[in-house]
């Protein structure tokens, strides 16, 4: 268990460092844009080179929504924090699932072992759906490798639900219904397989 805890701490620390680095980079970008520095100066070119990979795609999405593209660095900051939080949740879920599986195997609790596996996989699947929703707001296309993975993984559930559930105007509520169904299933697993009063079952 100590090894898992150390891995989780290491990954969490790395994610937090990445989030802080992204925030600082975007703040520097905002400052250099506000100061209207010479675009050919070394400072401006360096900041643009480091940040354009994040800012330019977001600018395109903001234009699609009719929002001023100058807010792109702020959106990048919010996205970095949100995605960082989701990754932290994913790491915590996987770590809890691994610890539960190890403890269940050590004690011979077969039902709890199955319960931890199912509970953890459902948690991961819910996170994939939520991340797909956020990425779709950012208008990421299917050509994006991450978006393609998310669509391929979540569409087997969302596709049939989308055909059964009518949209509310422009709002597709099938992901929310999917999350609700998965949450109910997760609670059922927690109340049965994970709540067994018998040590070895």
N, C-alpha and C positions, 0 to 999 in steps of 0.2 A: 504493500500500500504506500510505503514511503517513496518508492520509485515513481509511482503514478502521481503522487502529490508534488514531487519535485519537477516532473515533466510538465504538469499543469502550471506550476508556478513559473517555470521557464517560458512556456508558450504565452501565458498571460502577460508576463513582463515584456516579451518581445512585441506582442500586439499593442500594448500601451505605448511603447517607445515609437512604434510606427505611427500610431494615431497622433501623438504629440509632434512628431516630425512633420506629418502632413499639415497639421494645424499651423505650426511655425512657418512652413514654406508658403502656405496660402496667405498668412498675415504679411509676410515679406512681399508677396506678390501684390497684395492690396496696397501696401505702402508705396511700392515702386510705381504702381499704376496711378496712385493719387498724386505723387510728386511729379508726374509727367517728365520723367528723366529722358535723356537722349537715348532712343531705342538702339543705337549702335554702340553705346558705351558698354564696357565689360560687365558692369553690374546688371544692367537691364538684360543683356543677352544671356548671362548665366542664370538669372532668375527665370527668364522665359524658357530656357532650355530644360530646366529642372521641373517646371510646373506646367508647361504646355500640354504634356501628355494627359494631365488630369483636367485642365481648364477647358481646352478646345472641345472635347466631346460634350461637356456639360453646357457650354455656350450654345452648341447646336440644339440640345434638348430644350434649353430655355427659350430660344427663338421659336421653337415649335409650339411652346405654350404661350407665346406672346409676352414673355418676361424679358426685361432688360438684361442682356448678356453680361453686363458689368458685375452682376451678382454671382457669377460663376464660382469665384473663389470661396464665397460664403457657403454655397451649395456643396462644394467639395468638402469643406470642413464638416458640415452636417452629415454628409454621406459617409465620411471617414469614421466619424463617431458612431453612427448607426451601424455600419457594417462591422466595425470593431466590436461593438456590443454583441451583435449576432454571432460573430466568430467566438467570442468569449463564452457565450451561452452554449454554443456547439461543443467547444472543448470541455466545458464543465459537464455537459450531458454525457459525452463519451467517457469521461473519466469516472463519473458516477456509475455508468453502465458497466465499465470494466471492473471497478471495485466490487460492485454487486455480484457480477459473474464469478470473480475469484472467490469471494466469501461463500457463495452458493456451492461452488465446486468443492471447496475445502470442507464444508459441512455436509455435503451430499444432499442438499436441498434441491431436488430436481425441478419442482414447480417454480420455486423462486428464481432458479437459473433461467428458465424459459420466460418467466415474467420480466426479469431485468432486461433480457435481450429484446423482447417485444416492446417494452416501455421505452427503452433507449432508442430503438429504431423509429418508433412513432414520433418521439421528440425531434429527432434529426429530420424526419420528413416534414414536420410542421415548420421547422426553421427553413427548409428549402422552399416551401411554399411562400413564406413571408418574404424571403430574399428575392424570390422571383417577382412578387408583387412590386417591391421597391425598385428592382431593376427595370420592370416594365414601365414604371412612372418615369424613369430616366430615358425611356425610349431606346433601350439597347436592342439591337436587332438579333435575329437568330444566328447571324454570322459570327457574333461574339461567342467565344469559346465557353465562357462561364454561363452565359444565357442559354446557349444550346444545351449544355449539361442540365441546367435547371428545368428547361422545358421538357427534355427527354425523360427526366426522372419524375416530374410531377404531372405531366399530361395524362398518363393512364388513369389517374383519379379525377383530375379537373375536367378532362374532355367529356366523359359521360355526364358529369354533373352539369356542365355548361349546356348540354343538349336538353337536360331535364328541367333546369331552373331558368325561368325567363329573366332577362336583364331588367334592371330598374332604370329605364332611360338609357343613359350611356354607361351606367355602372354595372359591371359584371360581379355578381355576389357569389359566384361559385367557389372562389377561394375561401371566402369566409365560412360558407357552409361546409367545405372540406375540412377546415381547421376545427369547426365545431364537432363534426363527426369523429375526427381523430382524437380530439380531447375527451369526448365521451368514451371512446374505446380505451383510451389511456387510463381513465378513471376506473373503468371496469377491470382492467388488468391489475391496477393498484389495489382494488378492493377484493380481488379473488386470488390471483397467483402470488402477489407480493404480501398479502395479509394472512398467509397460512399460519395458523397457530402451532403447527407441527414442525419441529426443527428439520426433519428429514424429508419433507414433502413440499 
